[in-house]
């Protein structure tokens, strides 16, 4: 039996507990902590993840991983001081990657970092069918479009095609000059066949570097892709990876042929959060240099092998990728 006295004291089994003491006990049980909160997710139940930098116990913490489906995620108790940046990088489906710099972590236990996810980035693309038959190659290009879009969506790329224009260039009098393409022809094919500005242009030829199943972006961060006539339908997402300034992951122990940046594969499907960070934030990425799609947002210079305060490791994963667990 218990009752509340008029003096605000709770009496139970002969012991007195002030309301303040009960609140302190409750906070100890629930673990008062700093939080990150996500706004503008596609839905209130959409999974999202964060990489958090700050200081805990006087030591720098870089890329501490958090994952959940609720709006607010507890992240422990970050404090001021230490050698780390104070920031949060966040990822979710159908939204662009977001980096919040200069988070005000204090010595209090109730700091909140708000993440306002930007809208999904919409990019136009023009495909030039140089080597026919046109209808067959047009259908192949559409297959690549569908596969690329599917991988981007499932892997939280935060990018979609706003236009996938396909141009019949098979009748161009110069077309046959480029059936067997290599990167020395890049400027000429754009001049002779055509080029749309402020977008990536894709040229469907016969062979690239001597192979009909190969592709080339010819440079990191470029607005250009050449595709062979029999390329597997997940090759375009690989070449766009180069456009977004991503390098090959061949031979690295924490990657296999399921990653989009494996150079020779027909099973590409995964993108790490370390790769997504670079694709969005690297100033040389086509998202910034070609499309100017992130005006006003932070950029970073992150080499492929960088793993430091400014750049998560290329193999950083908030979600598992096939055989490779989250880390």
C-alpha positions in Angstrom: 0.0 0.0 0.0 1.3 3.5 -0.8 0.0 7.0 -0.7 1.2 10.4 -1.6 1.4 12.8 1.3 0.3 16.5 0.9 3.9 17.6 1.3 4.9 15.9 -2.0 6.7 13.0 -0.4 6.0 9.4 -1.5 5.8 6.9 1.3 6.2 3.2 0.6 7.1 0.4 3.1 8.1 3.0 5.6 10.7 4.7 3.4 10.6 8.2 2.0 11.6 9.1 -1.5 11.4 12.7 -2.7 10.1 13.2 -6.3 13.5 14.6 -7.2 15.3 11.5 -6.0 12.9 9.4 -8.2 13.7 11.5 -11.2 17.4 11.1 -10.7 17.0 7.3 -10.4 14.9 7.3 -13.6 17.5 9.2 -15.5 20.2 6.8 -14.3 18.2 3.9 -15.6 17.4 5.4 -19.0 21.0 6.7 -19.6 20.7 10.4 -20.4 22.8 11.0 -23.5 23.5 13.3 -26.5 21.4 12.7 -29.6 21.3 13.1 -33.3 17.9 13.8 -34.9 16.9 13.2 -38.5 14.5 15.4 -40.4 13.2 15.1 -44.0 13.5 11.3 -44.2 11.3 9.7 -46.9 9.1 8.3 -44.1 9.1 8.3 -40.3 10.2 4.6 -40.3 12.9 4.9 -42.9 16.2 3.6 -41.7 19.0 6.1 -41.5 22.6 6.0 -40.2 25.2 8.4 -39.0 29.0 8.6 -38.6 29.8 10.8 -35.6 33.0 12.7 -34.7 33.7 14.3 -31.4 35.4 13.7 -28.0 34.5 11.1 -25.4 36.4 10.8 -22.1 39.0 13.2 -23.4 39.8 11.1 -26.4 39.0 11.8 -30.1 36.3 9.6 -31.6 36.0 9.4 -35.4 33.2 7.9 -37.4 31.3 6.3 -34.5 28.5 4.4 -36.1 24.8 4.8 -35.3 21.9 3.2 -37.1 18.1 3.2 -36.5 14.6 3.8 -37.7 13.4 6.4 -35.2 14.0 10.1 -35.6 16.3 10.5 -32.5 19.3 8.3 -31.9 21.2 8.3 -28.6 25.0 8.7 -29.2 26.4 8.6 -25.7 28.1 11.6 -24.1 30.3 13.7 -26.4 32.2 16.6 -24.9 34.3 19.6 -25.9 38.1 19.4 -26.4 40.2 16.7 -27.9 41.6 16.5 -31.4 38.6 15.4 -33.3 36.3 17.3 -35.6 32.8 17.8 -34.1 30.5 16.7 -36.9 27.9 14.2 -38.2 27.7 12.6 -41.6 24.3 11.0 -42.3 22.8 8.6 -44.9 19.4 7.3 -45.8 17.4 6.2 -48.9 16.1 8.8 -51.4 18.1 11.6 -49.8 21.4 13.2 -50.5 24.3 12.5 -48.1 24.4 15.2 -45.4 27.4 16.5 -43.4 26.8 18.7 -40.4 30.0 20.5 -39.4 30.8 22.3 -36.1 28.3 20.4 -33.9 28.1 22.1 -30.5 29.0 19.1 -28.3 29.3 20.4 -24.8 30.0 19.0 -21.4 26.3 18.6 -20.8 24.5 15.3 -21.4 21.7 16.6 -23.6 23.2 18.0 -26.7 21.2 17.5 -29.9 22.6 17.6 -33.5 19.9 18.0 -36.0 20.3 16.5 -39.5 18.1 18.0 -42.2 18.5 15.7 -45.1 18.7 17.4 -48.5 16.4 16.2 -51.3 17.5 13.5 -53.6 19.8 14.9 -56.3 18.2 14.7 -59.8 20.7 14.6 -62.7 20.1 14.6 -66.4 22.1 12.3 -68.7 22.3 12.1 -72.5 23.1 8.8 -74.2 24.4 8.9 -77.8 23.9 5.6 -79.7 26.9 5.7 -82.1 27.0 2.0 -83.2 23.7 0.3 -84.1 21.4 -1.3 -84.5 19.7 1.6 -82.7 16.7 -0.2 -81.2 18.8 -3.0 -79.7 21.4 -0.6 -78.2 18.6 1.7 -77.0 17.1 -1.2 -75.1 20.5 -2.1 -73.6 21.0 1.5 -72.5 17.6 1.4 -70.8 18.6 -1.8 -69.0 21.7 0.0 -67.7 19.5 3.0 -66.6 17.2 0.7 -64.6 20.0 -1.3 -63.0 21.9 1.9 -62.0 18.8 3.5 -60.6 18.0 0.4 -58.6 21.5 0.1 -57.1 21.5 3.8 -56.3 18.2 3.5 -54.5 19.0 0.4 -52.5 22.5 1.7 -51.5 21.4 5.2 -50.4 23.2 7.0 -53.1 20.8 9.9 -52.9 20.9 10.5 -56.7 18.4 9.8 -59.4 18.1 10.4 -63.2 15.9 13.4 -63.9 16.3 12.7 -67.6 17.8 9.8 -69.5 17.8 11.1 -73.0 18.7 8.7 -75.8 19.9 10.1 -79.1 20.1 8.1 -82.4 23.6 9.0 -83.7 24.0 5.9 -85.9 23.4 7.9 -89.0 26.0 10.5 -88.3 28.6 10.5 -91.1 31.4 10.4 -88.5 29.9 7.6 -86.4 32.1 4.8 -87.8 35.3 6.7 -86.8 34.4 5.9 -83.2 33.1 2.3 -83.3 36.4 1.2 -81.8 36.9 3.7 -79.0 39.8 4.6 -76.8 40.3 7.7 -74.6 42.5 9.5 -77.1 39.2 10.0 -79.1 37.3 11.6 -76.2 37.4 15.2 -77.4 36.8 14.3 -81.1 33.7 12.1 -80.4 32.2 14.9 -78.4 32.9 17.5 -81.1 31.7 15.2 -84.0 28.8 13.3 -82.5 27.5 15.8 -80.0 27.6 16.9 -76.4 25.1 18.4 -74.0 26.6 20.7 -71.4 26.2 20.5 -67.7 25.5 16.8 -67.7 27.2 13.5 -68.2 27.2 12.3 -71.8 27.3 8.6 -72.5 28.5 7.2 -75.9 27.4 3.7 -76.9 30.0 2.4 -79.4 31.2 -1.1 -80.4 34.4 -1.6 -78.5 36.1 0.3 -75.7 39.9 -0.3 -75.3 39.4 -3.3 -77.6 36.5 -5.0 -75.8 32.8 -4.9 -76.5 32.0 -5.4 -72.8 34.2 -2.6 -71.5 33.5 1.0 -70.5 35.6 4.1 -69.9 35.0 7.4 -68.0 38.5 8.4 -69.2 39.1 10.7 -66.1 37.9 10.9 -62.5 35.1 13.4 -62.1 34.5 13.7 -65.9 31.2 14.4 -67.7 32.0 11.5 -70.1 31.4 7.7 -70.4 32.0 5.4 -73.4 30.3 2.0 -73.3 30.9 -1.2 -75.4 28.1 -2.8 -77.3 27.7 -5.9 -75.1 28.4 -4.4 -71.6 26.7 -6.0 -68.7 23.9 -3.9 -67.3 25.7 -3.0 -64.1 28.7 -1.5 -65.8 27.2 2.0 -66.1 26.9 2.3 -62.3 30.7 1.5 -62.2 31.6 4.2 -64.8 29.4 6.7 -63.0 31.4 5.8 -59.9 34.5 7.2 -61.7 32.5 10.3 -62.7 31.8 10.7 -59.0 35.6 10.4 -58.3 35.7 6.9 -57.0 38.6 4.5 -57.7 38.9 0.8 -58.2 38.8 -1.4 -55.1 40.5 -4.5 -56.8 42.5 -6.7 -54.5 41.5 -4.9 -51.3 40.7 -7.4 -48.5 37.5 -5.6 -47.4 36.0 -5.6 -50.9 35.0 -8.2 -53.5 33.4 -8.3 -56.9 30.0 -7.2 -55.4 31.2 -3.6 -54.9 30.4 -1.2 -57.7 34.0 -0.2 -58.1 35.5 -3.6 -58.8 37.0 -3.3 -62.2 36.0 -6.7 -63.6 32.7 -8.0 -62.4 29.1 -8.9 -63.4 27.8 -8.9 -59.8 28.2 -5.3 -58.7 25.6 -4.1 -56.2 27.1 -2.5 -53.1 28.4 0.9 -52.2 30.0 1.7 -48.9 29.3 4.8 -46.8 33.0 5.7 -47.2 32.4 5.7 -51.0 29.2 7.7 -50.7 30.9 10.3 -48.6 33.5 10.8 -51.3 31.0 10.7 -54.2 29.0 13.6 -52.6 31.7 15.7 -50.9 34.7 15.4 -53.1 35.0 18.7 -55.0 36.1 16.8 -58.1 33.0 14.6 -58.2 30.7 15.3 -61.1 27.9 16.0 -58.5 29.9 19.1 -57.7 32.0 19.9 -60.7 29.6 19.0 -63.5 26.1 19.3 -62.0 26.8 21.9 -59.2 24.2 19.9 -57.3 25.5 20.7 -53.8 25.9 24.5 -53.9 26.6 25.8 -50.3 27.3 22.3 -48.9 30.7 21.3 -47.5 33.3 19.6 -49.7 36.3 17.6 -48.7 39.5 16.3 -50.4 39.6 12.6 -49.6 42.0 10.3 -51.3 41.1 6.7 -51.8 43.3 5.6 -48.9 42.4 8.4 -46.5 41.2 7.5 -43.0 41.3 10.6 -40.7 39.3 13.3 -39.0 38.1 14.7 -42.4 37.6 11.5 -44.3 36.1 8.1 -43.3 38.0 5.1 -44.6 36.8 3.9 -48.0 35.5 0.6 -46.5 33.4 2.3 -43.8 30.1 0.6 -43.6 27.0 1.6 -41.5 25.1 -1.2 -43.2 26.5 -4.6 -44.1 27.4 -5.3 -47.7 26.9 -8.9 -48.5 29.8 -10.8 -46.9 31.2 -7.7 -45.3 29.7 -6.6 -41.9 29.0 -3.1 -40.7 32.1 -1.6 -39.0 
